[in-house]
Amino acid sequence: MKTLRSVAITTLAMALTLVLGLSAMSGSARAALPTPAQGPVAVLYFVSVPANPLDKNAITATFKYLNDTAKGPLEAKVAMGTTGTTNHPINVPFYLLVQAADPKNTGKATWTLTKPVGSKAEIKATDGFNAVFTPDIVGAYKVDVVLRNDAGVSSNTASATINAGTYIGVNAGKCVQCHPAKTHEWAKTGHAKIFSDEVDNLRTPEIPTHYSETCTRCHMTGWFAPPYGVGSGGYLDAKAKANWTFPTYKQIDAAGKKTGPSNWGTMPESVKNMANIQCEVCHGPANEHVKKGAKVMASSFDNAVCNVCHAGGGHHIKGYEILYSKHSDVKSSTWTYASGPARQACVPCHSGKGFVSFLADPANPATWDNSPQTIGCSVCHDPHSEEHAFQLRIVGKPVEVPFQAKDVGLSATCYQCHNNRTKPADALKGEFPHYSSAAEMMSDVGGVTYGQPVPNSPHGSLIGAAPIPNPKAAKDPEAAKFMFTKPEHGHEKGNVAGPCVVCHMWPGLDNKNPNYMKVGEHSFNTTTPDGKFQYNASCKDCHGNIKSFNLPARADFDGNGKVEGVQEELKGLLDVLLKALQAKGLQKLDQGYPYARLPQNADEKIKNAWYNYRYVYGVMWAEGSKGNEGAAAAIHNFNRSVALLQLSYKDLTGQAVPKAAVMK
């Protein structure tokens, strides 16, 4: 049994590239590969379902609720979600997907379900490769699937075991006895208090509540509306047994203003036991684990766990935004590059698990996890800890970076990976910048300066005071709550966004814009993935109503006789220096690292110039970089980038860049 992270890396990202923002694969199993040419290779995936009615596998039901006694009961179609992990509640559908490892050698799927005695569950193929079953009693369910191709040759049998169970609740389950550290950490988070706060309108008592029982789908444990989840012991089961009625708007507002009783205080203990976002929401039902010692609890770094709620639609779209980020690109070798001991030094940035384990013990590479994993929610955010704002794993000063870092607030997470990995002095040892110099550029450091003072652009001074106003708030008062810093989370005091967050996580576009979710916020993009739209809203306070990041340069710095945009000037200057390096014997290598072959007798002039070239260029010779050479550097620190390239050219050739204005 292997998780998807070890086979195909991430969860939501892969499935949602197939069906925009819909079901997500969160686990997989692969049997031993058949001998060559015998048949397909079957890979089995678990499919998570966000609590989003637009999902293709949406689990929906009609739910009756009450907000106002005068208006009477209401009905709404509600969506419920599943994490797609192996620990699953009874009477809730479990979705699976089989794919052939080689799309050219596939076949028709045959599914088999082995179930506990007394179960009436059946597995149903919804199309050629998707299937679903609903576990109806507690126990283990084994799924097997075989692909048979047109030649009549069968694949391996891909198998997985899913444990179906019932909920117990954090109090009744006494989670703190065995997991004291995690439980105490969790108790301080917003997850542990979201319902208990909202049901008494404690976070914004001056604003009339909009909190209804439909909101609690993501704020309670085991929330499944009939016919789903019946008997699983979740919130609605507990509510029905206690004969408790959810408070009206009037009762919630009265509690917030202290003119009425606390709804939380008067709630039955059995309902409180299932309130808030508890352990079992992410790790699965724990009743059998607690009472029988069953080893069924699941944990996962996959986005699918978070996206049950954070891809639920409306304001909860972070799970969809991150799909447009390269952090979620499962096809990228970035996230498979570091697996294995030969790449152990790479894992802090090339594996999500590696990043987390690195931060836990930065000085001990032997402890770093080298499992393949994209960069998802729980890589940057610690699900259990509120030590830092937004539950980020690191805030303030980045650790173990190759320069003296300053406090950059929330951007410290970004600095950890988006740096050179080297120091300028390393050039003489034949060690050169990795691919990103963003951290150095925004810190006004880096590059070989030849002992000369180097000018810098002002972007490194951006600190960004959070909260940053949401432009949608003027038309939608509710959107005012959804800023970088949410006042109701108590983080409004003194958070520093830092230069990365200020620009790359600027509040996004509204849902009527074709580039909705593709730029800003958790996409981290300032340009849409197709390169056709530049999102420069964060620039306008300082630069006015600009249309492009290619701002007009103040002089001709590459010597081509034209004063162009900053990105064009820097690209031209890179071309000038590359030709000078090639004249000294440097040869480009198109197959990746080390990107070029320096002459055997390369002197320090060649090495220093190549170091600065790499510092400014960005992703070397990569697909999509043609025409974008140095484009990021031109935005991050144009002045420093130009000065370093000009200094390198002069040191390498003995003269200044012909006909070029000198950066001062």
C-alpha positions in Angstrom: 0.0 0.0 0.0 1.5 3.3 -1.0 0.1 6.8 -0.7 -0.4 8.9 -3.8 2.4 11.1 -2.7 4.8 8.3 -3.3 3.4 7.4 -6.7 1.9 10.4 -8.4 2.7 13.0 -5.8 -0.3 15.2 -4.9 -4.0 14.9 -4.6 -6.3 17.7 -5.5 -3.9 19.1 -8.1 -3.9 16.0 -10.3 -7.7 15.4 -10.3 -8.6 19.0 -10.7 -6.5 19.4 -13.7 -8.9 16.9 -15.2 -12.0 18.5 -14.0 -11.5 22.2 -13.0 -11.9 22.4 -9.2 -13.7 19.1 -8.8 -12.9 15.8 -7.2 -9.4 15.2 -5.9 -7.3 12.1 -5.7 -5.8 11.6 -2.3 -4.3 8.1 -2.1 -3.2 5.3 -4.3 -2.1 1.7 -4.4 0.1 -0.1 -6.9 0.9 -3.7 -7.1 4.2 -5.1 -8.4 4.7 -4.2 -12.1 4.1 -7.0 -14.6 6.9 -8.1 -16.9 7.4 -5.9 -20.0 4.8 -6.0 -22.8 2.4 -8.2 -20.8 -0.3 -5.6 -20.2 -1.3 -2.3 -18.6 0.0 -1.2 -15.2 -2.9 -0.2 -13.0 -2.6 2.6 -10.5 -5.5 3.0 -8.0 -6.3 6.4 -6.5 -8.6 7.5 -3.7 -10.7 10.5 -4.7 -11.6 13.2 -2.2 -14.7 15.3 -2.5 -14.8 19.0 -1.4 -18.0 20.2 0.2 -18.8 22.0 -3.0 -22.0 21.5 -4.9 -20.2 22.1 -8.2 -18.0 19.1 -7.8 -18.6 16.3 -10.2 -18.9 13.8 -7.3 -20.8 16.2 -5.1 -22.4 14.6 -2.1 -25.5 16.6 -1.6 -28.8 16.4 0.4 -31.7 18.6 1.2 -31.3 20.1 4.7 -34.0 21.8 6.8 -32.9 24.5 9.2 -34.3 27.5 11.0 -32.9 31.1 11.2 -35.9 33.1 12.2 -39.0 31.7 14.0 -41.2 34.2 12.3 -40.1 33.1 8.9 -40.2 29.5 9.8 -38.2 26.5 8.5 -36.0 26.8 5.4 -34.6 24.2 3.0 -31.2 24.2 1.3 -29.2 21.9 -0.9 -26.0 21.3 1.1 -22.8 19.7 0.0 -20.6 17.5 2.2 -17.0 16.5 1.7 -14.6 13.6 2.2 -10.9 13.6 2.6 -10.2 10.6 0.5 -8.0 9.0 3.1 -8.2 5.3 4.2 -10.1 6.2 7.4 -13.7 6.9 6.4 -17.1 7.3 8.1 -19.8 4.7 7.5 -22.8 5.5 5.3 -20.8 8.0 3.3 -19.7 7.3 -0.4 -16.0 6.5 -1.0 -14.8 7.3 -4.5 -11.9 5.7 -6.4 -10.2 6.1 -9.8 -8.0 3.7 -11.7 -5.6 4.8 -14.4 -3.0 3.1 -16.5 0.6 4.2 -15.8 1.1 4.3 -19.6 -1.9 6.0 -21.3 -1.0 4.1 -24.5 -1.5 0.8 -22.8 -4.7 0.9 -20.9 -7.9 -1.2 -20.9 -11.3 -1.7 -19.3 -11.5 -1.9 -15.5 -13.0 -4.8 -13.5 -13.7 -3.9 -9.9 -14.0 -6.2 -6.9 -15.1 -5.3 -3.3 -14.4 -7.6 -0.3 -16.4 -6.4 2.6 -17.1 -7.3 6.3 -19.6 -10.0 7.1 -23.1 -8.5 7.2 -22.3 -5.6 4.8 -24.6 -5.0 1.8 -22.2 -2.5 0.2 -21.6 -2.9 -3.5 -19.0 -1.2 -5.7 -20.3 0.5 -8.8 -18.3 1.7 -11.8 -19.6 5.1 -12.7 -17.6 5.0 -16.0 -14.7 3.1 -17.4 -12.3 4.1 -14.7 -14.2 5.7 -11.8 -16.0 3.7 -9.1 -17.8 4.3 -5.8 -19.0 2.3 -2.8 -20.7 3.2 0.5 -19.5 1.3 3.5 -22.5 0.5 5.6 -21.0 -1.1 8.7 -17.8 -0.7 10.7 -14.9 -2.7 9.3 -12.3 -3.0 6.6 -13.2 -3.0 2.9 -10.8 -4.2 0.3 -10.9 -2.9 -3.2 -9.2 -4.7 -6.1 -9.1 -3.5 -9.7 -7.7 -5.0 -12.9 -7.3 -3.4 -16.3 -7.7 -5.6 -19.4 -6.5 -4.2 -22.7 -7.9 -4.8 -26.2 -5.4 -7.6 -26.7 -7.0 -9.4 -23.8 -3.9 -9.0 -21.6 -4.7 -8.1 -17.9 -2.8 -5.7 -15.7 -1.5 -6.3 -12.2 -4.2 -6.2 -9.5 -4.2 -2.8 -7.8 -5.5 -3.1 -4.3 -6.3 -0.9 -1.3 -8.0 -1.3 2.1 -10.4 1.3 3.4 -11.4 1.3 7.1 -14.9 2.5 7.8 -15.7 3.7 11.3 -17.7 6.0 13.6 -16.9 9.2 15.4 -16.3 9.6 19.1 -15.4 13.3 19.6 -12.3 14.9 21.1 -13.7 15.1 24.6 -15.3 11.6 24.8 -12.3 10.2 23.0 -9.8 11.8 25.5 -7.4 12.5 22.6 -5.3 14.6 25.0 -4.3 11.5 27.0 -2.2 10.0 24.3 -1.6 13.1 22.1 -1.1 15.9 24.7 1.2 18.1 22.7 -0.9 18.1 19.5 -4.1 18.4 21.3 -3.0 21.4 23.4 -1.6 23.0 20.2 -4.8 22.4 18.3 -6.9 23.9 21.2 -5.3 27.3 20.5 -6.1 27.4 16.8 -9.1 28.9 15.1 -10.2 25.4 14.1 -10.8 24.5 17.7 -13.0 27.6 18.3 -14.7 28.4 15.1 -18.1 27.1 16.0 -18.1 28.0 19.7 -17.2 31.5 18.7 -19.6 31.9 15.9 -22.6 30.4 17.7 -22.3 33.3 20.2 -21.1 35.9 17.6 -18.0 36.5 19.6 -15.7 37.5 16.7 -17.8 40.4 15.3 -20.5 41.1 17.8 -21.1 44.5 16.4 -22.1 43.0 13.0 -25.4 41.1 12.8 -24.7 37.4 12.4 -25.2 35.5 9.1 -24.3 32.2 10.9 -26.8 29.5 10.1 -26.7 25.8 10.6 -25.7 25.3 6.9 -22.4 27.1 7.8 -21.6 24.4 10.3 -21.0 21.9 7.6 -17.3 22.8 7.9 -17.3 23.9 11.5 -18.5 20.6 13.1 -17.1 17.1 13.3 -18.8 14.4 11.2 -21.4 16.7 9.6 -23.4 14.6 7.2 -27.1 15.2 6.4 -29.4 12.2 5.9 -29.3 9.9 4.2 -25.5 10.2 4.5 -23.6 9.5 7.6 -26.6 8.2 9.5 -25.2 6.2 12.5 -21.7 7.5 12.1 -21.9 9.3 15.4 -21.2 12.8 13.9 -22.8 16.2 14.7 -26.3 15.6 13.4 -26.5 12.2 15.1 -25.5 13.8 18.4 -27.9 16.7 17.8 -30.8 14.4 17.2 -30.1 12.2 20.2 -29.9 15.3 22.5 -33.0 16.9 20.8 -31.1 20.1 20.6 -32.3 23.0 18.4 -29.7 25.3 16.6 -30.1 28.9 17.7 -31.7 31.6 15.5 -30.1 34.7 14.3 -31.8 36.6 17.1 -30.4 34.3 19.7 -26.9 34.4 18.3 -26.9 38.2 18.1 -28.2 38.4 21.7 -25.4 36.2 22.9 -22.8 38.4 21.1 -24.2 41.5 22.7 -24.5 39.8 26.1 -28.3 40.5 26.2 -29.1 36.8 26.0 -27.7 33.5 27.3 -24.6 31.9 25.7 -25.7 29.4 23.1 -22.5 27.5 23.6 -23.0 27.5 27.4 -26.4 26.0 27.2 -25.6 23.4 24.5 -25.7 19.8 25.6 -22.3 18.3 26.3 -22.9 15.5 23.8 -23.3 18.1 21.0 -20.3 20.2 22.3 -18.4 16.9 22.0 -18.8 17.1 18.2 -18.4 20.9 17.9 -15.6 22.7 16.1 -13.1 21.3 13.6 -11.6 18.5 15.6 -9.0 15.8 15.1 -11.4 13.4 13.3 -12.3 16.0 10.6 -8.8 15.5 9.2 -7.7 12.1 10.6 -11.0 10.2 10.2 -13.4 8.5 12.7 -11.6 7.5 15.9 -14.2 5.5 17.8 -12.7 2.1 16.9 -9.2 3.5 17.5 -10.0 4.7 21.0 -12.2 1.8 22.2 -10.5 -1.1 20.4 -7.0 0.2 19.6 -7.6 -0.2 15.9 -4.7 1.3 13.9 -6.9 3.1 11.4 -6.2 6.8 11.9 -4.9 8.5 8.8 -2.7 11.5 8.2 -1.8 13.2 5.0 0.0 16.2 3.5 -2.3 16.2 0.6 -4.3 19.3 -0.1 -7.4 17.2 -0.3 -7.8 17.1 3.4 -7.9 20.9 3.7 -9.9 21.3 0.5 -13.0 19.5 2.0 -13.7 22.9 3.4 -11.2 25.3 1.8 -12.5 24.5 -1.7 -16.1 24.6 -0.6 -16.9 27.6 -2.9 -17.9 31.1 -2.1 -15.1 32.7 -0.1 -13.5 29.3 0.5 -11.5 28.9 -2.7 -7.9 28.6 -1.6 -7.9 25.0 -2.8 -8.7 26.1 -6.3 -6.3 29.1 -6.3 -3.3 26.9 -5.5 -4.1 24.7 -8.5 -2.9 27.6 -10.7 0.4 27.7 -8.8 3.5 25.9 -9.9 3.6 24.6 -6.4 0.9 22.2 -7.4 2.3 21.1 -10.8 2.4 17.4 -10.4 4.0 17.1 -13.9 7.0 19.1 -12.8 10.2 17.2 -12.1 10.6 19.8 -9.3 8.6 17.5 -7.0 10.2 14.2 -8.0 13.8 15.4 -8.3 14.7 15.1 -4.6 13.6 11.5 -3.9 16.4 9.2 -2.8 19.5 9.7 -0.8 21.6 11.2 -3.6 19.4 14.3 -3.4 19.1 14.6 0.3 20.5 18.2 0.3 17.7 19.2 -2.1 14.7 18.0 -0.1 14.1 21.1 2.0 12.7 22.8 -1.2 12.0 20.0 -3.6 9.7 18.0 -1.3 6.8 19.3 0.8 7.6 16.7 3.5 11.3 17.6 3.2 10.5 21.3 3.9 8.6 20.5 7.1 11.2 18.1 8.4 14.0 20.6 7.5 12.3 23.3 9.6 12.0 20.9 12.5 15.8 20.2 12.4 17.6 22.5 10.0 21.1 21.3 10.9 20.6 17.6 10.6 20.0 16.4 7.0 19.6 12.8 8.1 16.2 13.7 9.6 14.9 15.3 6.4 12.1 13.4 4.6 12.9 12.8 0.9 9.5 11.5 -0.1 8.0 13.1 -3.2 5.4 15.8 -2.3 4.3 19.0 -3.9 4.0 22.2 -1.9 0.5 22.3 -0.5 -1.5 23.7 2.4 0.0 21.8 5.3 3.6 22.3 4.0 3.5 26.0 4.7 0.8 25.9 7.4 1.0 23.8 10.5 -2.5 22.3 11.0 -2.0 21.9 14.7 -0.1 25.1 15.8 -1.1 28.7 16.2 2.4 29.7 17.3 2.7 31.9 14.2 0.2 34.1 12.3 -2.0 32.1 10.0 -0.5 28.9 11.4 2.6 29.4 9.2 5.5 27.2 10.0 7.9 30.0 9.9 7.5 33.8 10.2 10.1 36.5 10.6 13.7 35.5 9.8 14.3 32.6 7.4 16.8 30.0 8.6 19.9 28.5 7.0 19.8 30.9 4.0 23.2 31.9 2.5 23.0 35.5 3.5 22.3 37.6 6.7 18.5 37.7 6.5 16.4 40.3 8.1 12.9 39.9 9.5 10.6 39.7 6.5 7.4 38.8 8.4 5.1 36.4 6.6 7.4 36.2 3.6 9.9 34.1 5.5 8.3 31.0 4.1 9.0 32.2 0.6 12.6 33.1 1.4 13.4 29.6 2.6 13.4 28.3 -1.0 13.5 31.2 -3.3 17.2 32.0 -2.8 20.5 31.3 -4.5 21.7 28.4 -2.2 25.2 29.9 -2.7 27.3 32.9 -1.7 29.2 35.1 -4.2 32.5 33.7 -2.9 31.4 30.3 -4.0 31.9 31.3 -7.7 35.6 30.6 -7.4 34.8 27.1 -6.2 32.7 26.5 -9.3 29.4 26.8 -7.4 26.7 29.0 -8.8 23.2 30.3 -8.0 20.4 27.8 -8.1 17.5 29.3 -10.1 15.9 32.0 -7.9 17.6 35.1 -6.5 14.4 36.6 -5.2 15.3 36.5 -1.5 18.7 38.0 -2.1 17.4 40.7 -4.5 14.6 41.7 -2.1 17.3 41.9 0.7 19.6 44.1 -1.4 22.4 41.5 -1.3 23.9 38.8 -3.5 26.0 38.7 -6.7 29.7 39.4 -7.2 30.1 43.2 -6.6 33.9 43.4 -7.4 34.2 45.5 -4.3 32.1 48.2 -5.8 29.0 49.9 -4.3 25.9 48.5 -6.0 22.6 50.5 -6.2 19.3 48.8 -5.4 15.7 49.3 -6.3 13.3 50.2 -3.5 11.2 47.0 -3.6 13.3 45.4 -0.9 11.9 48.0 1.6 8.3 46.7 1.1 7.0 45.3 4.3 3.3 45.6 3.8 1.2 46.2 6.9 -1.5 43.5 7.4 -4.4 43.6 7.0 -4.3 44.7 3.4 -7.8 46.0 2.4 -9.7 43.8 0.1 -10.9 45.8 -3.0 -14.1 43.7 -3.1 -15.2 45.0 0.3 -16.7 48.2 -1.2 -19.3 46.2 -3.0 -19.5 43.2 -0.7 -19.3 44.0 3.1 -18.9 40.3 3.7 -15.7 40.3 1.7 -14.2 42.7 4.2 -13.6 39.7 6.4 -11.5 38.0 3.9 -8.2 39.8 3.8 -4.7 38.7 4.3 -5.3 39.2 8.0 -8.8 38.3 9.2 -9.9 40.5 12.1 -12.0 37.7 13.5 -8.9 35.6 13.9 -7.3 38.1 16.2 -4.3 38.6 13.9 -4.9 42.3 13.0 -2.2 43.6 15.3 1.1 44.2 13.6 1.6 41.4 11.1 4.2 42.3 8.5 3.4 40.8 5.1 6.9 41.2 3.7 7.8 41.8 0.0 6.8 38.4 -1.3 3.3 38.4 0.2 2.6 42.1 -0.6 2.8 41.5 -4.3 2.3 37.8 -4.9 -0.7 37.4 -2.6 -2.5 40.6 -3.3 -6.3 40.1 -3.1 -7.6 38.4 -6.2 -10.1 39.2 -8.9 -13.8 38.7 -8.6 -15.6 35.7 -9.9 -16.8 37.4 -13.1 -13.3 38.0 -14.3 -11.9 35.3 -16.7 -8.7 35.3 -14.6 -10.5 34.6 -11.4 -8.3 32.5 -9.0 -5.4 32.5 -11.5 -3.6 35.4 -10.0 -3.1 36.8 -6.5 -3.8 35.2 -3.1 -2.9 31.5 -3.0 -2.2 31.2 -6.7 0.9 33.3 -5.8 0.9 34.4 -9.5 1.4 37.9 -10.8 1.0 36.6 -14.3 -1.6 34.0 -15.4 -0.1 30.5 -16.1 -0.6 31.1 -19.9 1.4 34.3 -19.6 -1.4 36.4 -21.2 -2.5 38.5 -18.3 -0.3 40.5 -15.9 -1.9 41.3 -12.5 -0.3 44.5 -11.4 -2.8 45.7 -8.8 -0.2 45.7 -6.1 2.0 48.0 -8.1 -0.5 50.8 -8.7 -0.2 52.6 -5.4 3.4 53.4 -6.3 3.6 53.2 -10.1 0.1 54.5 -11.0 -2.2 52.8 -13.5 0.4 50.7 -15.3 -0.5 48.2 -17.9 2.6 46.0 -17.8 5.5 45.0 -15.5 7.8 46.1 -18.3 8.0 49.6 -16.9 9.9 52.2 -19.0 13.6 52.3 -18.1 15.2 55.6 -17.6 18.2 55.0 -19.9 19.7 52.5 -22.5 21.5 50.1 -20.2 22.2 47.4 -22.8 23.7 49.7 -25.5 21.4 48.8 -28.3 20.5 52.4 -29.0 17.0 52.2 -27.6 15.5 53.1 -24.2 13.1 50.1 -23.7 11.2 48.6 -20.8 13.1 47.3 -17.8 12.6 43.7 -18.7 13.8 44.3 -22.3 16.8 46.2 -21.1 17.8 43.4 -18.7 17.2 40.7 -21.3 19.4 42.7 -23.8 22.1 43.0 -21.2 22.0 39.3 -20.4 22.5 38.6 -24.1 25.5 41.0 -24.2 27.2 39.2 -21.3 26.4 35.7 -22.6 28.1 36.5 -25.9 31.1 37.8 -24.0 31.2 34.6 -22.0 30.9 32.4 -25.1 33.8 34.3 -26.6 35.8 33.2 -23.6 34.9 29.6 -24.2 31.7 29.0 -22.3 29.3 26.6 -23.9 25.6 26.4 -23.2 24.2 23.0 -22.1 20.5 22.6 -23.0 20.0 19.5 -20.8 19.7 21.1 -17.4 22.2 21.6 -14.6 24.9 22.9 -14.7 23.4 24.7 -17.7 26.8 25.5 -19.2 30.3 24.1 -19.6 33.0 26.5 -18.5 36.4 26.2 -20.2 38.8 24.0 -18.3 41.1 26.9 -17.6 38.3 29.2 -16.6 39.7 32.0 -14.5 37.9 34.0 -11.8 36.7 36.6 -14.3 34.7 33.9 -16.2 33.5 32.3 -13.0 32.4 35.6 -11.4 30.6 36.7 -14.6 28.8 33.4 -14.9 27.8 33.7 -11.3 26.2 37.1 -11.9 24.6 35.9 -15.1 22.9 33.0 -13.3 22.0 35.4 -10.4 20.0 37.6 -12.7 18.7 35.1 -15.4 16.2 33.1 -13.3 15.1 29.6 -14.4 17.9 28.6 -16.7 17.1 27.7 -20.3 13.8 26.3 -19.1 10.8 25.7 -21.3 8.8 28.9 -21.2 11.8 31.1 -20.2 12.6 32.1 -23.8 11.8 35.8 -24.0 11.5 36.0 -20.2 15.2 36.0 -19.4 15.7 38.1 -16.3 12.0 39.2 -16.3 11.6 38.5 -12.5 14.9 40.2 -11.7 13.8 43.3 -13.6 10.9 43.5 -11.2 12.5 42.4 -7.9 15.7 44.6 -8.2 16.3 46.2 -11.5 19.1 48.5 -10.4 21.2 45.8 -8.8 20.7 43.4 -11.7 21.9 45.9 -14.2 24.8 47.0 -12.1 26.0 43.4 -11.5 25.8 42.5 -15.2 27.6 45.7 -16.3 30.4 45.1 -13.7 30.8 41.5 -14.9 31.1 42.6 -18.5 33.7 45.2 -17.7 35.7 42.8 -15.6 35.5 40.1 -18.2 36.3 42.2 -21.3 38.2 45.1 -19.8 35.7 47.7 -21.1 32.2 49.0 -20.3 29.2 47.7 -22.2 29.5 49.6 -25.5 27.2 52.6 -25.9 25.3 51.7 -22.7 24.4 54.1 -19.9 26.1 53.0 -16.7 23.9 52.1 -13.8 24.7 54.2 -10.7 
